């Protein structure tokens, strides 16, 4: 099939990233992918038919991408289409799953695995098994809220019970759920325990990357949630060794937003670029476990970087999203540094540019270790040197609890040139010679 300059995607997975399934596309190297994304966590979590905790787009085949390459994904645009959403902290309901409520839902009454469901009314008991009529959603809120957005998607406001119930009765409309999405809209549950809170919107992408080299539930394509797959009592169980085939596409890092560039590992022919789980906003850490899942129109510009073997994602955030110490020095700062260097016999001050290495693990300490090792391995530096550089010219920041971080440091130009990333960094941060 001839690769296209632009590929439109409006189809979705069943919650599993499977390299054996047909991909969309192909898209040309240097082309664009446009996706009408559907909402992430909560809608799929209350849709037992889905097998991964999320409902991401059908992965796209990128022409020329092969294992041990990398893909550069520039996020050109994110436009929220939902008019309202709901979210909150969750609890899993016993009897509604086998081992993992995100992956292996079952009807608690008739035992049907991954049952088809229908919506009856609103509230926690609205999701019903089509076979026997029992309440079948494997999750409920410990505390939740419903939020509406202004027309230009600048501000969100949480609403009271009456408004939440009105929205819940017409959930697919207010969520603007794409036609090919099968998820039950989360607003159906009509939570309203926090009312009158106004917040700024700053949309970002929670799921963005390339597919792993073995079938894996999408929300578990990460070093923290992937722990639930170890020895699990279902068909997607993994070992410590097979879990390394993940690509860490589920990050929930709020800097993965419009204007950022994400470098992703390629583990299968064609890469399998996928996107989903857009959020309207999120503080560092996604500490409630969930935030405001929305549907959105997303435009991605994609390029193959041949023979760049990376173990996990690398982010080039927007300049304003960089930690203060990681931001490139301006002209005045460079002048002061050069003058001070001369005083003390330092022959030259290194040029540098920032990179953010994504680290994941069972907890934040292991995620930090993972990010440090990924940086050291790519840049041919010792881990202690990476630690020193992060301390004085970068930062460790929480992407998601329990185990996703960004390890950011300014990287010497010579190291960036060795891995062919200097030109990309120079363009991202306007570092003209």
C-alpha angles and dihedrals in degrees: 000000000000114000116241130223089225128027122193116205125194100151127093143207125248088246096280127102102217122177089198093065127087116270129216120247133352099234122195122250101264093025133120135251119206117194133184094210125203125219120283133217113008102039093052090041090062093043105082093189089071114083106202114047092252139055108222128175123275105274116255125229111232113209113242097011113133135171113290092027122106131225124221111212117191113196103221100172143003117184119179111226099178117100093201142000141181133221145152145139115319142220125194117233115230116237093028098090147027111239097319125040092201094055112021110038121169136178108264091214109041097018094233108163115232091356124203109245140200131203119245113182121312137296136056094317097048097099107083134183109248091214101054107003097240123141102268110174108119093210139055134177124265085192126349146171141201118225132195127200133218118246094262092046096239102122136029125204126193114229138212131253098275094052092042091054092049091051091045092057091061100032103153090052096051092042090044088222112195116250095245094050114104098192124122107242111250093221086072087081090059099208114186109166094126115049132176099022113142118201138174119251119231108163122210138165119258096187118041129140147066129309124265121246093251132040110282134166107257098233089049094055089108139080095250105041088034087072088075088066095060107111091342119171095240139074096271096059115142139195126224087261098048091045088067086071089074119109099208093236091151101076110137089204109158092214091067090095142119111319096022125116121219123196113206133189119246113223101162134038109276093020095241100236112206137174137189146117096079113184129203092221142333138186119228112292102017082241096182088059091244140043138185106318112200142173114246147172109243130188119197129186111207134198134175117234102200121223096359102137110197127168097214144354123309119200130208099193127197112280093250090052094057119103110262095249093048096057114109114259116258125229096271092048092050090051093052091047092050093049092049091047091055091052091057100039097255105154097211143353112235122243113231146169132200128257127180114212116203113228124190135181146136090287138006095267091054090044090055091050089050093050093047092050092047090053093046093048096051096041097041092237130132117257091242090056091049089050091052093047092048089050097052103026106025145009147239111243131183114245096176135348128261097034124343122102141163116231105201127186140152106255122209113253092238091058092048091049091051091058093038095244101113095091092049092049092044091054094045094051101028094242098167120183 
